[in-house]
């Protein structure tokens, strides 16, 4: 009489240990899919994302790989991260970041890593749009497509950054 109970208990333990574990219930999975689909639809219809795509395409059509521009950040951050700086790019790679004030290379180019090429500026805009967590206002150069002003967050609340890109010049 004990043997069938022992076998049954062993079988139940074996089956219980091999049961697939679902981190979410089927309802949560369905809800997650709905949220993801909803976010995808919002991004597809987002006018800022459409403007970004149009201007990124316009920039790519220029085929400018060697250029320089002046970048300034207005933010509640350390002065070294504000600029203005002249960023020089050759063959799509940053070759120098120079302080406008001193004419010398900046001490910490990492402060400008997010801003040191035009494609990185486009990525910053895309990532801000995708996160949906910050206010965003962008202006683009109508002829070349690169961003001329990027305003992320709210400066008045000490939680934002206003980036200006000026004097973009193609260099040979």
N, C-alpha and C positions, 0 to 999 in steps of 0.2 A: 504494500500500500504506500510506503514511503517513496519507493522508486519513481512512480509517476509524478509525485509532487516535486521531487528533486530534479527530475528531468524537465518538468514544466518551468520551475524556477530558473534553472540554468538556461533554458531556451529563451525565456523572457528577458533575462539579463543580457544574453547575447544579442538579441534583436534590439533591445533598448540601447545598447552601446553602438550599434551600427545604424541607428536612425539618423538620417541626414538632419543637420541642424540648420534652420533657416534664421538668419540674423533679423529678418523682418517678417512680419506676418504677410500673407497674400494681399491684405487690404493696404498695408503700408507700401508694399511694392507697387501696387496699382496707383496709389496716391502719389508716390515719388515719380512715376512715369508721367502722370498728369501734370505735375509741377514742372518737370523737365520739358515736356512738350509745350506747356504754357510759356516758359521762359524762352524757348526756341522761337516760338511765334512772336513774342514781344521783341526779341532781338532782330528777327527778320524784318519786322515792320518799324524798327527804330530809325527815325530820320537821321540821328547822329551817325549811326552805323552806315547808312546809305551814303551820307556825305563823306565819311571816312573812306569807303570803298571807291567812290568817284575820284577823290583827291589822291588816294594812293595809286590808283591806276594812272592818273594824269602825271604824277611824279615819276612812275616807272617808265612811262612813254618818253620822258625827257632823256633817259639813259645818261644821267649825270652821276658819275662815280667819283669825281674829283671836285671838291667844293669846300668852301669855308663859310661860316656864319657866326654871328654874335648872339650869344644866349644870355639871358638874365632871368633870375628867379626872384620873385617877391614872395617872401614867406617869413614866418616866425621861426627862423632857423639861424644857424651860425653864419656870420658874414662870408666866410670862405665858400659856402655853398650857394651864395646868391649870384656871384659874378658882378659885373658882366665879364664874360670870357669869349675868346674867339676859338672856335672849334674847327680844326682842319681835318678833312677826310680825303684820303687818296685810295683809289681802288676799293671803295666801300668800307675802308677801315680807318678808324681814328688815328691820326699821326701826331696831333698835338692839341693841347688845351692850354691857352695862354691867357693870363689875366690882362684885361684891357688897361687896368690902372697901372700895373708895373711893367707890362710887356714881357714878363717872365712866365715860364711854365708854372701852372698851379701846383701847389705843394701836394694836394690830394686829388688826383683826377677821378677817384672813386665817387666823389660828390656829384659828378656829372655823367656817370656811367649810363644812366637811364636816358640821357639827352644827347649823347655824343655822336649820333648819326640821325639822319632824317628817318630811315626805317625804324629806329628805336623810338622816335617820337610817335610814329604811327602806332607802334606796339603799345606804348603808354596809353594812347587814346583808346585803342581797342580794349585793353585790359580794364580800363576805367569804365567803359560802356558795359562790358561783360559782367563786371562785379555788381554794377547797379547800386553801389554803396556811396557814391559821391556825386555831388552836383558837378556838371561838366559843361563848359562852354568852349568852343574851338572856332578859330578863324583860320582860313586857308588862303594862301597866295592864289589868286584866280588864274594866273598864267602857268605857274609851275606845279601847283598842287600841294606844296609842303605847308605844314601848319605854321602860322605866324604868331598865334596866341593860343595858349592852352591854360584854361582856368579850371582847376580841380578843387572841389571842396569850397569852404567858406572862409576867406581870409579874416573877415570881421569876427569870427568865432575862434580865431587862432588855429583853425583846422583846415588850412588850404594852402595852395601854391599857385601862383600866377606866373607862367613862363612865357617869355617873349623871345621870338626868333626873328632876327633882323639881318639885313645886309648879306643875304645869301648870294654868293658869287661862285660861278663855275671857275675852276682853275685848271690850267693845262700842265 
